[in-house]
Amino acid sequence: MESFNKHFKDWYLVLYGLLFWGSIFGACLFYVLGTSLLISSIGYLLGFLFGLLAQRKGWGWIT
């Protein structure tokens, strides 16, 4: 269990970016470009990249 907590502590910003920002980016792309699995996947990819950037820069969850 401690291993899971350490892993989660190290990667929570990436998961937050993937789930929260990916949903927002996906919805925006869905609204602008229409329905497609590829469009939804691109939104989640952007959220994942945003989460990686936040982790690398050391941003908090609110900044």
C-alpha positions as CSV (number, residue, x, y, z in Angstrom):
1,M,0.0,0.0,0.0
2,E,2.8,2.4,0.7
3,S,4.2,1.8,-2.7
4,F,0.9,2.8,-4.2
5,N,0.8,6.0,-2.1
6,K,4.3,6.9,-3.2
7,H,3.5,6.3,-6.9
8,F,0.2,8.3,-6.6
9,K,2.0,11.1,-4.8
10,D,4.6,11.3,-7.7
11,W,2.0,11.2,-10.5
12,Y,-1.2,12.8,-9.2
13,L,-0.7,15.9,-11.4
14,V,-0.4,13.8,-14.5
15,L,-3.6,11.9,-13.6
16,Y,-5.4,15.2,-12.8
17,G,-4.3,16.6,-16.2
18,L,-5.4,13.4,-18.0
19,L,-8.8,13.2,-16.4
20,F,-9.8,16.8,-15.7
21,W,-8.1,18.8,-18.4
22,G,-8.5,15.9,-20.9
23,S,-12.2,16.0,-20.4
24,I,-12.3,19.8,-20.9
25,F,-10.1,19.7,-23.9
26,G,-12.1,16.8,-25.4
27,A,-15.4,18.6,-24.9
28,C,-14.0,21.8,-26.5
29,L,-12.7,19.8,-29.5
30,F,-16.0,17.9,-29.7
31,Y,-17.9,21.2,-29.8
32,V,-15.7,22.8,-32.5
33,L,-14.8,19.8,-34.7
34,G,-17.7,17.4,-34.1
35,T,-18.0,13.8,-33.0
36,S,-15.1,11.3,-33.4
37,L,-13.2,8.9,-31.3
38,L,-10.0,10.5,-32.6
39,I,-11.1,14.0,-31.5
40,S,-11.9,12.7,-28.0
41,S,-8.5,10.9,-27.9
42,I,-6.7,14.1,-28.9
43,G,-8.4,15.9,-26.0
44,Y,-7.2,13.4,-23.5
45,L,-3.7,13.4,-25.1
46,L,-3.5,17.2,-24.6
47,G,-4.7,16.8,-21.0
48,F,-2.0,14.1,-20.4
49,L,0.7,16.4,-21.9
50,F,-0.6,19.3,-19.8
51,G,-0.3,17.1,-16.7
52,L,3.3,16.1,-17.6
53,L,4.2,19.7,-18.0
54,A,2.7,20.6,-14.6
55,Q,4.6,17.8,-13.0
56,R,7.9,18.8,-14.6
57,K,7.5,22.5,-13.7
58,G,6.4,21.6,-10.1
59,W,3.0,23.4,-10.4
60,G,0.5,22.7,-7.6
61,W,-3.0,21.5,-8.4
62,I,-4.4,25.1,-8.4
63,T,-1.5,27.1,-9.9
